[in-house]
Amino acid sequence: IFAGSTQLVNNNDLSGITAGNFTFDSAAGAFVISGNPISLNGNLGFNGMPATAVTQTVNLSITFNAAETIDVPTNATLALDGNLSSAFDPSLEKLDGGTLMLGGANTLQSGDLDGGTTVITGNTVFNGGGNSRLYVGNGDTVANCNGTLIIQPGANISVTGNFADSMVLGRDGGSATVIQNGGTLSFNPNNV
């Protein structure tokens, strides 16, 4: 757990690190974490809702070794500026009312953006593996959720591969908003 309000700028100088979970305390100061890549076996996010707005920044690359839940509550922003990769399905499931920013060169099988805002500022490829899905606002995962996807200038989202459900907006009682401020959304799944 990253906690406290001192030593907020950290650099991972170790190699071959695998973490169980990557958690920020809800009362923590604004961390900036950089350095060598890590692998992650568990989840990523916060252990509660921060009392005031805070941005946690992770500049190192992360390989997800399992389906990944990223919980970003209201008052929180999580900026993942390193490269993310995963061969698992679902690769990334974003929950809660805060903001997730994806700024790296990311290669994922699927995405489930259920609540709050997800901002793409880098290059993200969703390369479906057959039973994959890409949802914004999936009411089956979070009842009555409202998911927002924002594509910023210079960002690229590419949807390729095979999907069971691809680019479903506002599924089963959820609602969705997609805002393209610039960038590119390339939608070319094999089985559509």
PyMOL commands that set and color helices and strands:
alter all, ss='L'
color gray80, all
select strands_A, chain A and resi 9-12+17-19+22-24+32-35+38-40+44-46+54-58+62-64+68-71+76-80+84-86+92-95+99-102+105-108+111-114+116-120+123-138+146-151+156-171+175-180+184-187
alter strands_A, ss='S'
color yellow, strands_A
deselect
rebuild
show_as cartoon
